[in-house]
Amino acid sequence: MNRKERITTILSRLKETYPHVKTQLDHASPFELLVATILSAQCTDKQVNKVTPVLFNAMNTPEAFAKAPLSKIEKLIHSTGFYHNKAKNIKSCAQALLEKYDGVVPQTLKELTGLPGVGRKTANVVLGAAFDIPGMVVDTHVLRISQKLGFTKHTDAVKVEMDLMKIVPE
């Protein structure tokens, strides 16, 4: 079986097993999803979902995060780990959204990755889950499985993403 046949078989089985895939991150808006995805770095979705109800009850708009003291954000997200950097990135991201996009989450990879704390993985999650715009989300698991299946030889997530985009239909 060649690579194209293998990917077709794998995708067919995945679609059959998981017909309705959606993000596991709880959110009520594209902005909340953006924040939750930033929080999910080096953290489980389960833990993020424990933190976000309290966080989003306290603040759930770019304006609220931009105005909030960094210490308040840090306290609310502490249990997600790396909370100093995450809080700084979320606050800066909220400020950038207000300055560049009138507080609206943009719908392109280029614009999203231009925001503080937003890499390709986060941008692709937001584009897919919030806006139904296809993208390739490469996390540690996708990277490892793609290598084991012979779909890539790369270890860099961006290179793996590019390899997968060549063989996985939108």
C-alpha positions as CSV (number, residue, x, y, z in Angstrom):
1,M,0.0,0.0,0.0
2,N,1.5,3.3,-1.0
3,R,1.5,6.5,1.1
4,K,-1.6,8.0,-0.6
5,E,-3.6,4.8,-0.1
6,R,-2.5,4.6,3.5
7,I,-3.6,8.1,4.3
8,T,-6.9,7.6,2.5
9,T,-7.5,4.4,4.6
10,I,-6.5,6.1,7.8
11,L,-8.7,9.1,7.2
12,S,-11.6,6.9,6.3
13,R,-11.3,4.9,9.5
14,L,-10.9,8.1,11.6
15,K,-14.0,9.6,10.1
16,E,-15.9,6.4,10.7
17,T,-14.7,6.2,14.3
18,Y,-15.0,9.9,15.1
19,P,-17.6,11.4,12.7
20,H,-18.2,14.6,14.7
21,V,-14.8,15.9,15.8
22,K,-14.7,19.2,17.8
23,T,-12.3,20.8,20.1
24,Q,-12.5,19.6,23.7
25,L,-11.8,23.2,25.0
26,D,-14.9,24.8,26.4
27,H,-15.6,28.2,24.9
28,A,-18.5,30.5,24.0
29,S,-16.8,32.7,21.5
30,P,-13.8,32.8,19.2
31,F,-12.0,35.0,21.7
32,E,-12.6,32.5,24.5
33,L,-11.3,29.7,22.3
34,L,-8.2,31.8,21.5
35,V,-7.5,32.3,25.2
36,A,-8.3,28.7,26.1
37,T,-5.9,27.4,23.3
38,I,-3.1,29.7,24.6
39,L,-3.7,28.2,28.0
40,S,-3.5,24.7,26.7
41,A,0.2,24.9,25.9
42,Q,2.0,22.3,28.1
43,C,-1.4,21.6,29.8
44,T,-4.3,19.2,29.3
45,D,-7.6,20.4,27.9
46,K,-9.2,18.9,31.1
47,Q,-7.2,21.3,33.3
48,V,-7.9,24.3,31.0
49,N,-11.6,23.5,31.2
50,K,-11.3,23.6,35.0
51,V,-9.8,27.1,34.9
52,T,-11.8,28.8,32.1
53,P,-15.2,28.9,33.8
54,V,-13.8,31.1,36.7
55,L,-11.6,33.0,34.3
56,F,-14.3,33.8,31.8
57,N,-16.7,34.7,34.5
58,A,-14.2,37.3,35.7
59,M,-13.4,38.5,32.2
60,N,-14.3,37.2,28.7
61,T,-13.6,40.0,26.3
62,P,-10.4,41.5,24.9
63,E,-11.3,44.8,26.7
64,A,-11.6,43.0,30.1
65,F,-8.3,41.2,29.7
66,A,-6.5,44.3,28.4
67,K,-7.6,46.3,31.4
68,A,-7.0,43.5,34.0
69,P,-3.9,43.6,36.2
70,L,-1.4,41.0,35.1
71,S,-1.4,39.6,38.7
72,K,-5.2,38.9,38.5
73,I,-4.8,37.0,35.2
74,E,-1.9,35.1,36.7
75,K,-3.8,34.1,39.8
76,L,-6.8,32.8,37.7
77,I,-4.7,30.7,35.4
78,H,-2.0,29.6,37.8
79,S,-2.9,25.9,37.7
80,T,-2.3,25.7,33.9
81,G,1.5,26.1,34.4
82,F,3.8,28.7,32.9
83,Y,1.2,31.2,34.1
84,H,3.6,34.2,34.0
85,N,4.2,33.9,30.3
86,K,0.7,32.8,29.5
87,A,-0.8,35.8,31.4
88,K,1.6,38.2,29.7
89,N,0.7,36.7,26.2
90,I,-3.0,36.7,26.8
91,K,-3.0,40.3,28.0
92,S,-0.8,41.4,25.1
93,C,-2.9,39.4,22.7
94,A,-6.1,41.1,23.9
95,Q,-4.4,44.5,23.6
96,A,-3.3,43.7,20.0
97,L,-6.8,42.5,19.1
98,L,-8.2,45.9,20.3
99,E,-5.5,47.9,18.5
100,K,-5.4,46.0,15.2
101,Y,-8.8,44.3,14.8
102,D,-11.3,46.3,16.9
103,G,-11.4,43.4,19.4
104,V,-12.5,40.9,16.8
105,V,-10.5,37.7,16.4
106,P,-9.1,37.6,12.8
107,Q,-9.8,34.7,10.5
108,T,-6.4,34.2,8.7
109,L,-3.4,32.3,9.8
110,K,-1.1,35.2,9.1
111,E,-3.1,37.6,11.2
112,L,-3.6,35.2,14.1
113,T,0.1,34.2,14.2
114,G,0.9,37.9,14.3
115,L,-0.7,38.1,17.8
116,P,1.4,37.6,20.9
117,G,1.3,34.1,22.2
118,V,-0.3,32.7,19.0
119,G,1.7,30.1,17.0
120,R,0.6,28.0,14.0
121,K,-0.9,25.3,16.2
122,T,-3.1,27.8,18.2
123,A,-4.1,29.6,15.0
124,N,-5.1,26.4,13.2
125,V,-7.2,25.3,16.2
126,V,-9.0,28.7,16.3
127,L,-9.5,28.8,12.5
128,G,-10.9,25.3,12.5
129,A,-13.0,25.2,15.6
130,A,-14.3,28.8,15.6
131,F,-14.6,29.5,11.9
132,D,-14.6,26.1,10.1
133,I,-11.5,27.1,8.2
134,P,-9.5,23.9,7.5
135,G,-6.0,23.7,8.9
136,M,-3.4,21.2,10.1
137,V,-3.0,21.2,13.8
138,V,0.4,19.5,14.6
139,D,0.9,18.8,18.3
140,T,3.4,16.3,19.8
141,H,1.1,13.4,19.1
142,V,0.4,14.2,15.5
143,L,4.1,14.8,15.0
144,R,5.1,11.4,16.4
145,I,2.4,9.4,14.7
146,S,3.1,11.1,11.4
147,Q,6.8,10.0,11.7
148,K,5.9,6.5,12.7
149,L,3.6,6.1,9.7
150,G,6.2,7.4,7.4
151,F,4.3,10.6,6.4
152,T,7.3,12.8,7.4
153,K,10.9,12.5,8.4
154,H,10.9,16.0,10.0
155,T,10.9,16.8,13.7
156,D,9.9,20.5,13.3
157,A,6.2,21.0,13.7
158,V,6.0,23.5,10.8
159,K,7.8,21.1,8.4
160,V,5.5,18.2,9.5
161,E,2.5,20.5,9.0
162,M,3.7,21.2,5.4
163,D,4.3,17.5,4.7
164,L,0.9,16.6,6.0
165,M,-0.8,19.4,4.0
166,K,0.6,17.8,0.8
167,I,-1.1,14.4,1.5
168,V,-4.2,15.1,3.6
169,P,-7.2,16.6,1.8
170,E,-8.8,19.7,3.2
